[in-house]
Amino acid sequence: MNYSSLNFNSSSVGFLEAVRKGLAPDRGLYYPESIPKLSKEFIDNIEHYSNHEIAFEVIQPFVGKDIPEDRLRMILEETLNFEFPIVPINTSIATLELFQGPTLAFKDVGARFMARCLAYAHEIKEQKKLTILVATSGDTGGAVADGFYKVKGIEVVILFPKGKVSEVQEKQLTTLGENITALEVEGTFDDCQNMVKSAFIDPELTNEMNLTSANSINVARWLAQMFYYFIAYKNRPKPSIKLVISVPSGNFGNLCAGLVAHKMGLPIEHFIASTNINDSVPNYLKTGDYEPKKSISTISNAMDVGDPSNFIRIQKLFNNDFYKLKKVVSGYAFTDIETKKALKEIYADCNYVADPHGAVSYLGLKAYLEENEENSLYGIFFETAHPIKFAPTVESTLKIKLDPPAQLLGVLNKPKLSIPISDYKSLKKFLLER
């Protein structure tokens, strides 16, 4: 499988090269030359496969010969070494918990898969140190820090917006040290992301160091998220009813991966892009006009993205045909007030504690099911982070006290290690001096 830039001004590369580069030299996102089709027999018998076997069938065509079969299977076993439970909420809605990994966020899967792919690439072709430069609106930073912690030959530099990630998220990305450095940026997530993109095309930097990204712009981070959708379909509570999935969406890598799974033949009836008031994509799905905007801070901060990078991949999947996209994807946006109301509603209905991102996802699913109540549909919304990561919001809204899970016990009391920066010039100075 080769990957080409969506700016169409760079040479195509193989899987491992695309993972190492992160972004193409022309600043375009890498995109696979084709979307393979899975056999109907595999889909019809998916309940007989383990999660590891499903993941191998799904990802191997995108990896090709770059990673031997036995090593790829080992990578997947190490990546998917925790559970993905489905919890019923009511008779027509359930949630898929994607936060059972080491950093309590759905991004653990993509970060762990990418880290192991890069470790293999470094083994077979020892090169100068690779620096992973990543912007985070919350959970990416912690997942990447954990996934790459002490990985040989790799340094990680994480940019996060000052005061705009939760206390737990900040602890997870600023307390490790070793090969992990956190940069605290005066600005928004979009500012962090633009600085990262600028670094990738700055010849003064790229001539001095190997740079790549671990955001969902990286093909390994992005494509590994397909696994969630196959697991959801395999374990759906009502197999006889058509399935719709709602995805809390920020940079749109997760939803985009689901749409790749759909193109591969996974029979999900419909997808819902659920966002907070950073609603560029829901507005596009209503009007046909895509207008990126400056991001606004909300209580579901991992979705505070005004110009999502992966939306161009979604458009490519549908050949920029707005009407074809609308047949498969609907979009809804919700305020913080509505999000808190949803947290209360879910808790009152079934004693389930959601996080703000899951609550937004629930609202999008609920809205779609109400609009299509004449159809027989079953909905799953993704719960992408443990509620403890947003304890002040969840506890004050539900009037409860959350107990920290085991994954956090060694993190909360560690000292914060971060370096303040204000602009691209200061980022570049830091990288060159380092």
ZAMARGU-4260 file (C-alpha; in steps of 0.2 Angstrom, whole numbers, plus 5000, padded with zeros to 4 digits):
<rodrens>
0) 5000/5000/5000 | 5007/5017/4995 | 5001/5034/5002 | 5000/5050/4993 | 4998/5068/4999
5) 4981/5076/4998 | 4990/5092/4992 | 4996/5081/4977 | 5013/5089/4976 | 5024/5075/4984
10) 5030/5058/4979 | 5020/5043/4986 | 5028/5033/5000 | 5025/5016/5009 | 5016/5014/5026
15) 5032/5015/5037 | 5038/5030/5028 | 5021/5039/5029 | 5021/5035/5048 | 5039/5042/5050
20) 5036/5058/5040 | 5018/5061/5048 | 5015/5075/5036 | 5020/5075/5017 | 5034/5087/5012
25) 5020/5098/5003 | 5011/5099/5020 | 4997/5088/5014 | 4990/5073/5024 | 4994/5056/5018
30) 4980/5046/5011 | 4980/5027/5005 | 4981/5024/4986 | 4965/5013/4988 | 4953/5007/5001
35) 4953/4988/5002 | 4937/4978/5003 | 4934/4965/5016 | 4926/4949/5012 | 4907/4946/5015
40) 4912/4930/5024 | 4923/4939/5036 | 4909/4952/5040 | 4896/4939/5042 | 4906/4929/5054
45) 4914/4943/5063 | 4908/4937/5080 | 4919/4921/5079 | 4935/4932/5078 | 4945/4939/5093
50) 4948/4957/5093 | 4967/4954/5089 | 4961/4944/5073 | 4949/4957/5068 | 4962/4971/5070
55) 4975/4961/5059 | 4962/4958/5045 | 4957/4976/5045 | 4975/4984/5046 | 4986/4972/5036
60) 4981/4978/5019 | 4986/4996/5024 | 5003/4990/5031 | 5007/4979/5016 | 5024/4971/5017
65) 5032/4985/5028 | 5029/4974/5044 | 5030/4955/5044 | 5014/4946/5048 | 5021/4939/5065
70) 5028/4956/5071 | 5011/4965/5066 | 5001/4952/5076 | 5013/4955/5091 | 5010/4974/5089
75) 4992/4972/5089 | 4992/4960/5104 | 5001/4974/5113 | 4990/4988/5107 | 4973/4980/5111
80) 4977/4973/5128 | 4962/4980/5137 | 4943/4978/5136 | 4931/4988/5126 | 4914/4985/5135
85) 4897/4990/5128 | 4885/4996/5142 | 4867/4998/5138 | 4859/5014/5142 | 4841/5011/5137
90) 4832/4999/5125 | 4838/5008/5110 | 4855/5016/5115 | 4871/5009/5122 | 4889/5016/5124
95) 4905/5008/5119 | 4919/5012/5132 | 4935/5017/5124 | 4944/5023/5140 | 4950/5007/5148
100) 4968/5009/5142 | 4983/5016/5152 | 4978/5034/5150 | 4959/5032/5151 | 4956/5039/5134
105) 4952/5032/5117 | 4968/5038/5110 | 4978/5025/5119 | 4975/5013/5104 | 4982/5024/5090
110) 4996/5030/5101 | 5001/5012/5106 | 5000/5006/5088 | 5010/5020/5081 | 5024/5019/5094
115) 5026/5000/5091 | 5026/5003/5072 | 5040/5016/5074 | 5050/5006/5086 | 5050/4992/5073
120) 5055/5005/5059 | 5070/5010/5070 | 5075/4992/5073 | 5076/4988/5055 | 5085/5004/5049
125) 5094/5013/5063 | 5093/5032/5059 | 5096/5048/5069 | 5084/5051/5083 | 5066/5054/5078
130) 5057/5069/5086 | 5038/5067/5088 | 5030/5084/5088 | 5012/5083/5093 | 4998/5096/5097
135) 4985/5091/5110 | 4968/5098/5115 | 4968/5086/5130 | 4969/5067/5128 | 4981/5065/5114
140) 4996/5072/5124 | 4994/5059/5138 | 4991/5044/5126 | 5006/5049/5116 | 5017/5052/5131
145) 5013/5035/5138 | 5014/5026/5121 | 5031/5032/5118 | 5038/5033/5135 | 5057/5027/5135
150) 5055/5021/5117 | 5073/5020/5110 | 5078/5033/5097 | 5062/5043/5099 | 5060/5060/5108
155) 5042/5067/5111 | 5038/5086/5111 | 5020/5089/5116 | 5012/5107/5114 | 4996/5110/5124
160) 4986/5126/5126 | 4989/5134/5144 | 4973/5133/5155 | 4963/5123/5142 | 4966/5105/5147
165) 4959/5097/5162 | 4970/5095/5178 | 4971/5076/5175 | 4975/5078/5157 | 4989/5090/5161
170) 4996/5078/5174 | 4997/5064/5162 | 5007/5074/5149 | 5018/5084/5160 | 5024/5072/5173
175) 5034/5058/5164 | 5051/5067/5160 | 5064/5055/5152 | 5061/5057/5133 | 5044/5067/5135
180) 5044/5086/5135 | 5028/5096/5137 | 5027/5114/5130 | 5014/5125/5137 | 5007/5137/5124
185) 4999/5154/5126 | 4984/5151/5114 | 4972/5138/5108 | 4973/5120/5102 | 4972/5127/5084
190) 4988/5138/5088 | 4997/5123/5094 | 4992/5113/5078 | 4997/5127/5066 | 5014/5128/5075
195) 5017/5109/5073 | 5012/5110/5054 | 5024/5125/5052 | 5038/5115/5060 | 5036/5101/5047
200) 5039/5112/5032 | 5053/5123/5040 | 5069/5118/5031 | 5080/5125/5045 | 5072/5112/5056
205) 5069/5097/5044 | 5087/5098/5038 | 5093/5097/5056 | 5081/5084/5063 | 5069/5070/5059
210) 5052/5076/5063 | 5035/5067/5063 | 5018/5069/5071 | 5007/5058/5083 | 4991/5068/5080
215) 4978/5059/5070 | 4985/5067/5055 | 4998/5052/5056 | 4991/5037/5046 | 4996/5025/5061
220) 4986/5035/5074 | 4972/5038/5061 | 4969/5021/5054 | 4971/5011/5070 | 4954/5019/5076
225) 4945/5008/5064 | 4946/4994/5076 | 4933/5002/5087 | 4919/5001/5074 | 4923/4983/5070
230) 4922/4979/5089 | 4906/4989/5091 | 4898/4979/5076 | 4904/4962/5083 | 4897/4965/5100
235) 4882/4975/5096 | 4867/4971/5108 | 4854/4969/5095 | 4862/4961/5079 | 4845/4960/5070
240) 4843/4979/5070 | 4852/4992/5059 | 4867/5000/5069 | 4870/5019/5070 | 4886/5026/5079
245) 4888/5043/5086 | 4906/5049/5088 | 4911/5064/5099 | 4922/5074/5086 | 4936/5086/5087
250) 4950/5084/5074 | 4938/5071/5066 | 4951/5057/5065 | 4940/5045/5074 | 4925/5048/5063
255) 4936/5047/5048 | 4942/5030/5053 | 4925/5024/5055 | 4920/5030/5037 | 4936/5020/5031
260) 4929/5005/5040 | 4912/5008/5031 | 4921/5009/5014 | 4929/4993/5018 | 4912/4985/5019
265) 4907/4986/5038 | 4888/4988/5037 | 4885/5002/5049 | 4869/5011/5044 | 4874/5029/5048
270) 4887/5039/5057 | 4884/5055/5068 | 4897/5068/5070 | 4893/5075/5087 | 4902/5091/5092
275) 4901/5105/5105 | 4899/5123/5099 | 4915/5121/5088 | 4903/5116/5074 | 4912/5119/5058
280) 4907/5102/5051 | 4889/5101/5057 | 4886/5118/5049 | 4894/5111/5033 | 4883/5096/5033
285) 4868/5108/5034 | 4873/5121/5022 | 4887/5113/5010 | 4899/5127/5015 | 4914/5123/5025
290) 4919/5138/5035 | 4933/5135/5048 | 4933/5146/5063 | 4944/5150/5078 | 4941/5137/5092
295) 4931/5141/5108 | 4934/5133/5125 | 4921/5122/5132 | 4919/5108/5145 | 4922/5095/5132
300) 4939/5102/5128 | 4946/5088/5118 | 4934/5093/5104 | 4938/5112/5105 | 4944/5112/5086
305) 4938/5125/5074 | 4947/5119/5059 | 4948/5100/5060 | 4963/5092/5050 | 4955/5076/5045
310) 4940/5084/5037 | 4949/5084/5020 | 4951/5065/5022 | 4933/5063/5024 | 4929/5074/5009
315) 4942/5063/4999 | 4933/5047/5005 | 4917/5053/4996 | 4926/5061/4981 | 4921/5079/4988
320) 4902/5074/4984 | 4892/5083/4998 | 4876/5073/4994 | 4885/5056/4996 | 4893/5062/5012
325) 4876/5068/5019 | 4868/5050/5015 | 4881/5042/5027 | 4884/5056/5040 | 4874/5068/5050
330) 4880/5082/5062 | 4874/5090/5078 | 4882/5103/5089 | 4878/5106/5108 | 4881/5119/5121
335) 4889/5116/5138 | 4872/5119/5146 | 4865/5105/5135 | 4880/5094/5139 | 4877/5095/5158
340) 4859/5092/5156 | 4863/5076/5146 | 4875/5070/5160 | 4861/5072/5172 | 4849/5063/5161
345) 4860/5048/5158 | 4864/5047/5176 | 4846/5048/5181 | 4840/5035/5168 | 4853/5021/5172
350) 4865/5027/5185 | 4879/5028/5172 | 4892/5042/5174 | 4897/5049/5157 | 4911/5061/5153
355) 4906/5078/5144 | 4912/5071/5127 | 4902/5055/5129 | 4887/5066/5134 | 4889/5076/5118
360) 4890/5060/5108 | 4874/5054/5117 | 4865/5070/5113 | 4869/5068/5094 | 4863/5050/5094
365) 4847/5054/5103 | 4843/5068/5091 | 4846/5057/5076 | 4835/5043/5083 | 4821/5055/5087
370) 4822/5062/5069 | 4822/5044/5062 | 4810/5035/5074 | 4800/5028/5060 | 4815/5017/5056
375) 4821/5002/5067 | 4838/5007/5073 | 4850/5004/5087 | 4862/5017/5092 | 4880/5016/5100
380) 4888/5032/5106 | 4907/5032/5110 | 4912/5036/5127 | 4930/5042/5124 | 4937/5047/5141
385) 4935/5042/5159 | 4924/5054/5168 | 4938/5056/5181 | 4948/5066/5168 | 4934/5080/5170
390) 4930/5077/5188 | 4926/5095/5193 | 4913/5096/5179 | 4906/5079/5182 | 4906/5079/5201
395) 4898/5097/5202 | 4885/5092/5189 | 4880/5075/5196 | 4883/5080/5215 | 4894/5064/5217
400) 4912/5060/5221 | 4922/5050/5209 | 4936/5038/5214 | 4952/5039/5204 | 4955/5023/5195
405) 4971/5013/5197 | 4979/5020/5181 | 4980/5038/5190 | 4986/5033/5207 | 5004/5035/5202
410) 5002/5051/5192 | 4991/5064/5202 | 5005/5068/5215 | 5020/5070/5203 | 5027/5087/5200
415) 5023/5096/5184 | 5037/5097/5171 | 5033/5110/5157 | 5041/5124/5147 | 5031/5139/5142
420) 5032/5146/5124 | 5022/5159/5116 | 5024/5158/5097 | 5032/5148/5083 | 5048/5157/5084
425) 5050/5151/5102 | 5046/5133/5097 | 5059/5133/5083 | 5072/5140/5095 | 5068/5127/5108
430) 5069/5113/5095 | 5085/5119/5087 | 5094/5121/5104 | 5088/5104/5109
</rodrens>
